[in-house]
Amino acid sequence: MKQVILVTSILVLIFSACDRGPQAPFDPDDQVVIHGRYYDENGDPYSTRWIGFWINSPESFFTNYFGLDPEESTQTNENGEYSEDFMGEDLMDAAGATFKIGVMNYDTNFPDTIPHAMAYFYPLDVDIEVPSMTLWDGNPSVSFSGDDVTFSWQAHLVPDADLTNYTFKVRATQDGPAFNLWVEDVGINTTFTLPAYVLPGAYFEKWRVVAHYEAPSDNDFGYFYLTDPDTTPIPDDPYTLLSLGANCFAEAFSDTFSNATDGKWGPWPSYCVIFSATNVSWIYIDLGASDTVNAVVMYGMSIAGTPANEGFEVYVANDTINWGAPVAENSEQNSYFYLDGFVAEGRYVKLEAKDGGIGITGFREFCVFGQ
């Protein structure tokens, strides 16, 4: 039985392409059973709850995957046990190579509520017992020191498995099915600190952490565990967002990009900036009038090319001809980053790659902050 569902970005991580696994040890007309057991975060049976099965086949990728549905779903019994039968042909390609499978609990409000746990693997038997999964609350908490906010969570442990990394994720009030306001790999640390202003209170909704256990080989299971989301409000101090609704310009384009400053982080691509050109080395924002600028933040940038000199510079000026010297710089290559610790006066704020040989291909939001 199928349920329509919003899938979080963990599916993107493991199903980013229709890759193939080892040869299937079964025939197309063989029956394959996938079964296992879930426990809730207190260790009690996860009874009468939905479990979804995602199959990374070309058919599923272009239908169920982009429709964000599991290929099949079933409910657990009173003991938290689940089981689903598949035909061998559904789990392999015409040459017999297996597709990657994901098994995960979900609910009608997924992924915004309750902890979630996924096991992923290649189907290499006609009777596949998925290791028991226990949901992870994570006990997320927030503390404040000066202008910084620190996010903390309880360490996660899977017996006989090595933690690969934690990913810190924040959901915006206007977002896609995933958490896209801020996304960062934090290694195996159980705390993460940011300046509070980079998560504007008007757009911050909740945060959570994803624990990833990468499968050691094609013959093993990998796991993702998602904590319970936390909604503790984050103050905007000490800076104010100056760029909301401001015009954004980019190299090689004459039109402005309203999605760059609309305060919306998703869904992609409707509320994101995507450049058709690959030679965009700078973007700038017109604040409309001169103002005091103290920080800029880039959310979800992607680039083309491999820069010899990584990083970006910030310029603030009252015209777009005489930018002067940069007021801040970093060594970040792409994704999420902020530059602060400066005071500059101006109407125009430019972010420019140090290496002109790369191209900015897109981002979710570009924000300018000041006092």
C-alpha positions, -999 to +999 in steps of 0.1 A: +000+000+000+014+034-009+013+067+010+021+101-004+050+115+017+075+143+018+110+128+018+139+145+036+172+151+020+187+119+033+171+102+002+191+127-019+223+116-002+219+079-009+197+081-041+215+109-059+219+087-089+206+053-100+238+035-091+239-003-092+251-028-066+263-064-068+246-090-090+213-102-076+215-138-062+178-144-073+158-145-105+133-118-117+103-140-108+116-149-074+099-135-043+121-114-020+110-105+015+124-076+035+115-075+072+127-061+105+116-043+136+113-008+149+114+005+185+105+040+196+129+063+213+120+048+247+128+012+235+092+002+233+078-016+201+070+009+174+035-005+169+009+002+141+031+028+124+040+033+088+073+020+073+083+030+037+104+012+012+123+033-014+139+016-044+166+035-064+155+022-098+152+044-129+114+039-128+112+049-092+137+077-096+116+095-122+082+087-107+081+078-070+114+096-062+105+129-077+069+124-064+085+118-030+066+086-024+080+053-011+078+025-036+058+004-011+047+008+025+033-012+053+024-009+090+042-025+119+024-050+141+020-047+179+055-059+183+070-032+160+076-058+133+072-052+096+075-073+064+070-066+027+073-089-003+088-079-036+094-096-070+130-100-079+126-080-111+116-049-090+150-050-072+174-053-101+180-040-136+179-061-169+214-072-164+208-085-129+226-057-109+207-047-077+192-014-069+198+003-035+169+001-011+160+024+018+137+014+046+124+041+069+096+050+093+074+080+084+042+098+092+018+121+073+037+152+085+072+138+077+098+151+078+089+178+103+078+157+132+092+128+154+125+111+151+132+090+120+156+061+112+165+047+078+185+016+068+199+014+033+214-016+015+215-037-017+192-067-017+215-097-017+192-125-005+157-137-009+151-132+028+165-099+041+164-092+078+171-055+084+188-049+117+164-036+144+161+002+144+155+023+176+144+059+170+168+085+184+153+115+202+187+131+206+176+154+234+183+186+214+190+217+234+200+253+227+222+277+248+232+313+243+265+331+250+269+367+239+258+369+203+263+332+196+239+302+198+251+267+205+231+237+195+237+204+214+225+168+212+231+135+228+256+113+211+242+084+190+255+049+190+248+019+167+263-014+180+290-027+156+288+003+134+311+034+132+295+069+131+305+087+099+293+122+108+265+143+121+248+169+099+233+200+115+201+211+096+177+240+101+143+244+086+130+278+074+094+289+077+093+288+039+113+257+029+112+226+008+106+191+021+140+191+037+157+215+062+175+241+040+180+273+061+213+260+072+230+226+065+265+217+077+286+186+083+299+189+119+319+157+120+314+137+152+310+167+174+278+169+195+277+207+196+276+233+169+279+271+174+268+299+150+263+336+153+225+339+161+219+365+134+226+340+105+193+323+115+169+352+113+140+348+137+114+356+111+125+327+090+138+301+116+113+273+123+132+243+138+164+224+137+176+188+140+206+166+135+211+136+112+236+109+123+250+089+093+266+055+094+280+048+060+278+012+048+313-003+050+307-022+018+280-031-008+273-062+014+266-041+045+238-019+059+242+019+062+220+040+085+206+075+089+190+086+122+172+119+126+166+135+160+134+150+172+132+186+158+137+215+183+118+248+180+136+270+206+134+306+193+167+322+181+172+359+188+184+381+159+210+401+179+231+420+172+223+426+135+192+434+115+185+419+080+189+447+055+185+429+022+150+415+023+133+422-011+164+441-024+175+438-060+202+413-066+224+414-097+249+389-111+278+388-136+267+380-171+230+388-165+211+420-170+180+410-151+177+410-113+171+379-092+142+383-068+146+348-054+180+358-039+164+380-012+128+368-009+133+352+026+123+318+012+146+288+012+126+263-008+112+243-023+139+240-049+140+254-076+110+276-072+125+298-045+162+295-053+185+312-077+198+290-106+222+305-131+221+292-167+257+306-172+288+291-156+309+322-156+292+341-127+321+351-103+302+378-085+268+389-073+258+421-056+228+436-038+214+471-041+201+481-006+183+511-021+201+536+001+234+538+019+235+518+052+258+504+078+268+469+068+284+444+093+279+410+078+269+389+048+256+354+047+254+329+018+229+301+021+234+269-001+258+281-028+270+258-055+299+264-079+313+250-111+350+244-114+378+238-089+394+271-078+431+274-073+425+302-048+394+293-027+372+318-010+352+350-015+356+387-008+330+413+003+329+448-011+307+477+001+304+509-020+280+537-030+284+529-067+291+498-088+322+511-106+345+520-077+343+491-053+376+498-035+393+472-013+375+442+002+361+447+037+361+409+045+373+376+030+372+339+037+385+306+023+351+289+019+346+273-015+308+270-015+276+260+004+268+279+036+291+305+051+291+340+067+315+369+067+314+394+095+335+415+119+336+446+098+318+480+096+313+495+062+290+522+048+274+518+014+244+511-008+258+482-028+272+449-013+292+425-036+303+390-030+330+380-054+350+348-058+388+352-054+393+329-083+376+343-115+379+309-131+350+294-111+313+301-116+286+304-091+258+281-104+231+288-077+222+295-041+191+296-019+195+331-003+220+359-001+216+381+030+231+414+041+230+424+078+238+456+097+231+476+128 
